[in-house]
Amino acid sequence: MKPIIPKQIIIIFTSFFMFCAVLYTTLEIKGNAEVNKRNNDQLMEEPDEAYEVNGPLKLTVVLERIYVDGEVSEEVLEETIWAMEDFWADYEDWQLVTQDEEQVVFQMHIDDISPLLKSNGYFGITEEGILTIFDGKPDEQSKIIQSFYQIDVEKLESHQHNLLKNGIKVFSKDEYEQVLEAFKPYSAQPH
């Protein structure tokens, strides 16, 4: 049986492709050599200049975290920056607030209550009848963390009033929101 493609045609095509490959490689090498020569010539033409190397950049970084309950925590860091790209990548999830040559301030809104509120926060009521979160159980010496709205104490049932006087411990964002919603109907102000 005769081959479908004669041997001479296969040899001609193979020779042609090999010739093209050698020609392409030669031209590519020659082109790269010319580019390298031009780059070297440009480098040789530029005058030698002394560049001052200052080393890494040192910045104060302030991280502000703003929690649902209004608490703002602030963390101050001293950063040594070798590459600005790395620095910005480290803080890509933060919002830039201010920046100068010595300090950068970032902010992040946290969808949770603050660690202070989780550890020692209690809802209560002031003597004036204002729904408030205290640092510790509500009493005259307790520090106020956040105040909300006036409660019409006349509308409260006695057990609700006692709960607020003794303090309602807050452990999570859900509890925080539930307490606010539960006492909203007793607000002295219109909604």
Wavefront OBJ file of the C-alpha trace (Angstrom):
o trace
v 0.000 0.000 0.000
v 1.338 3.438 -0.924
v 1.606 6.119 1.768
v -1.003 8.829 1.501
v 1.635 11.615 1.702
v 4.792 10.936 -0.323
v 8.093 10.968 1.573
v 9.457 13.827 -0.495
v 6.645 16.168 0.635
v 7.218 15.240 4.288
v 10.960 15.932 3.897
v 10.289 19.295 2.196
v 7.820 20.404 4.917
v 10.131 19.280 7.707
v 13.086 21.103 6.128
v 10.992 24.243 5.676
v 9.816 24.263 9.321
v 13.346 23.673 10.606
v 14.644 26.528 8.446
v 11.901 28.862 9.817
v 12.689 27.852 13.408
v 16.422 28.527 12.954
v 15.728 31.851 11.229
v 13.292 32.933 13.986
v 15.744 31.987 16.757
v 18.577 33.869 15.018
v 16.487 37.013 14.582
v 15.259 36.821 18.195
v 18.797 36.536 19.566
v 19.990 39.379 17.325
v 17.028 41.591 18.398
v 17.673 40.946 22.108
v 21.345 41.732 21.638
v 20.440 45.104 20.080
v 18.040 45.958 22.924
v 20.670 45.015 25.512
v 23.282 47.141 23.697
v 20.907 50.168 23.658
v 20.170 49.739 27.393
v 23.877 49.481 28.181
v 24.602 52.573 26.058
v 21.932 54.555 27.930
v 23.370 53.488 31.279
v 26.833 54.559 30.196
v 25.561 57.980 29.051
v 23.847 58.834 32.368
v 26.088 60.684 34.780
v 26.977 58.970 38.007
v 24.755 60.428 40.703
v 24.904 59.692 44.388
v 21.584 58.623 45.862
v 20.928 58.947 49.572
v 19.416 55.828 51.060
v 17.387 56.686 54.124
v 16.497 53.154 55.081
v 13.031 52.025 56.083
v 10.238 54.486 56.827
v 9.082 54.584 60.431
v 5.445 55.557 61.024
v 3.010 55.682 63.896
v -0.127 53.747 62.917
v -3.342 54.403 64.829
v -6.081 51.777 64.476
v -9.521 52.966 65.573
v -12.232 50.354 66.036
v -15.776 51.692 66.282
v -18.262 49.273 67.821
v -22.058 49.090 67.508
v -22.454 50.407 71.056
v -20.513 53.570 70.188
v -17.330 52.575 72.021
v -14.133 53.478 70.175
v -10.943 51.593 70.934
v -7.621 52.896 69.764
v -4.473 50.881 69.179
v -1.202 52.699 68.495
v 1.569 50.850 66.651
v 5.052 51.840 65.545
v 5.603 50.412 62.065
v 8.847 49.990 60.167
v 7.977 50.055 56.474
v 10.334 48.528 53.928
v 7.868 48.507 51.023
v 4.788 50.727 50.765
v 2.955 48.088 48.732
v 3.267 45.660 51.645
v 2.176 48.319 54.130
v -1.007 49.178 52.196
v -1.745 45.479 51.675
v -1.544 44.925 55.457
v -4.279 47.528 56.011
v -6.454 46.957 52.941
v -9.514 46.178 55.102
v -9.166 49.458 57.026
v -10.473 52.874 56.003
v -7.835 55.606 55.816
v -8.830 58.623 57.947
v -5.723 60.822 57.976
v -2.138 60.563 56.874
v 0.959 62.712 57.245
v 4.714 62.131 57.235
v 4.766 60.702 60.756
v 1.357 59.137 61.362
v -1.404 57.227 59.589
v -4.858 56.798 61.141
v -7.104 53.953 60.022
v -10.663 53.204 61.087
v -12.803 50.094 61.035
v -16.467 49.708 61.966
v -16.953 46.491 63.921
v -20.387 44.863 63.684
v -20.344 43.790 67.321
v -20.433 45.265 70.800
v -17.184 46.357 72.380
v -15.052 44.099 74.572
v -15.720 46.498 77.494
v -19.459 46.024 77.103
v -19.115 42.248 76.806
v -16.982 42.010 79.929
v -18.731 44.459 82.257
v -21.683 46.139 80.532
v -25.097 46.375 82.167
v -28.251 48.062 80.913
v -29.857 50.128 83.623
v -31.782 53.277 84.284
v -30.487 56.538 85.727
v -32.308 58.463 88.444
v -33.604 60.708 85.665
v -35.124 57.653 83.940
v -32.688 57.421 81.021
v -31.958 53.966 79.591
v -28.197 53.646 79.975
v -25.359 51.143 79.746
v -23.127 51.163 82.813
v -19.625 49.842 83.401
v -20.673 47.412 86.121
v -24.017 47.110 87.891
v -25.971 50.373 87.885
v -25.482 52.550 90.961
v -24.430 56.104 91.716
v -20.697 55.286 91.363
v -20.983 53.318 88.119
v -19.419 54.869 85.061
v -21.846 55.506 82.199
v -20.729 53.915 78.939
v -23.645 55.047 76.755
v -27.038 56.692 77.277
v -30.023 56.122 74.994
v -33.457 57.596 75.635
v -35.797 58.685 78.386
v -38.018 55.909 79.716
v -41.539 56.657 80.925
v -41.175 54.755 84.205
v -44.927 54.986 84.814
v -45.493 52.691 81.814
v -42.995 50.039 83.048
v -44.217 46.978 84.882
v -42.626 46.614 88.320
v -40.453 43.605 87.333
v -39.132 45.539 84.291
v -38.304 48.522 86.494
v -36.520 46.221 88.982
v -34.566 44.590 86.138
v -33.307 47.978 85.028
v -32.528 49.118 88.575
v -30.497 45.927 89.243
v -28.928 45.871 85.772
v -29.321 43.636 82.739
v -25.997 42.026 81.765
v -25.089 42.290 78.072
v -23.091 39.427 76.530
v -23.658 39.833 72.799
v -24.784 42.183 70.046
v -28.088 40.287 69.789
v -28.837 40.802 73.494
v -27.851 44.456 73.183
v -30.303 44.977 70.315
v -33.063 42.943 72.037
v -32.906 45.077 75.186
v -33.022 48.304 73.157
v -36.034 47.043 71.210
v -37.789 45.704 74.337
v -37.723 49.103 76.068
v -38.358 51.271 72.987
v -42.175 51.204 73.504
v -41.598 52.754 76.956
v -39.665 55.681 75.527
v -40.914 59.048 76.711
v -40.080 60.569 73.320
v -42.100 59.845 70.180
v -40.433 57.301 67.868
l 1 2 3 4 5 6 7 8 9 10 11 12 13 14 15 16 17 18 19 20 21 22 23 24 25 26 27 28 29 30 31 32 33 34 35 36 37 38 39 40 41 42 43 44 45 46 47 48 49 50 51 52 53 54 55 56 57 58 59 60 61 62 63 64 65 66 67 68 69 70 71 72 73 74 75 76 77 78 79 80 81 82 83 84 85 86 87 88 89 90 91 92 93 94 95 96 97 98 99 100 101 102 103 104 105 106 107 108 109 110 111 112 113 114 115 116 117 118 119 120 121 122 123 124 125 126 127 128 129 130 131 132 133 134 135 136 137 138 139 140 141 142 143 144 145 146 147 148 149 150 151 152 153 154 155 156 157 158 159 160 161 162 163 164 165 166 167 168 169 170 171 172 173 174 175 176 177 178 179 180 181 182 183 184 185 186 187 188 189 190 191
